[in-house]
Every structure is written in C-alpha cells, then in structure tokens.
Amino acid sequence: MKKFALFVFNGDPMFFIHVLLNALDMKDKGHEAKIIIEGASVKLVPDLVKPEFPLNGLWKKCLDAGLVEGVCKACSAKLGTLDAAKEQGLTLLDSMSGHPGIAAYRDEGYEVITF
C-alpha cells in the first residue's frame, strides 16, 4: 500500500474534481489518500455541501470514505470560509504558521501531490 497526500491549491471546480476522483480511485486500489484543502481551493468549501453543486456527490463520497484530511486554517480565515469549514466539522490544519506543512506528510511516508 502506498500513501498519498493530495494538496489542492486551485479553486477551480473543474480542477478540484480531479482531486476527488483520484483520492477515491487510490482508495479503491488499496492505497491511503488524504485530501488537504489549501490556498484558493478553500473558497469551494461553502459550496461543496450544497446539493445542487456539481461536486456535492463526490465530496460526500470522499467525506464518507475518510479521505478529507482537512482545510488550511489560515487560508480559510483570509478568504472568508473559516466558519463554513467549522460548520462542516472539517479539521483545521495549521501546523506550519497557520497552514498545513508538506514536510510533516513527507516525514510520515506520504508521497505529496499538488494540484
């Protein structure tokens, strides 16, 4: 089994869909995958829970599968989505000056992929 940390920075939904699909595919293939929502992608957090949002179904699958590691606390605060992340019960990641640090995942044996 391989371990992957998927850091998504891009806030474009058509970009974000590939993170969700890849995380589910990796899990289905017996690997461990963690989605870390960073940068501009935190702006999607309020919309992901809306049933009419195109990524809602995949988002729910990833949540149910335990693939969402969390959301950058600093970026969520800066971009106005911190309350939405808290309302959803998402883990706020802040190990590196308010942001999730990549080095910690590397130290735990994760291959880091950025989107």
Buried (B, 14 or more C-beta within 10 A) or exposed (E): EEBBBBBBBBBEBEBBBEBBEBBBEBBEEEBBBBBBBBBBBBBBBBBBBEEEBEBBEBBBBBBEEEBBBBBBBBBBBEBEBBEBBBEBEBEBBBEEEBBBBBEEBEEEEBEBBBB
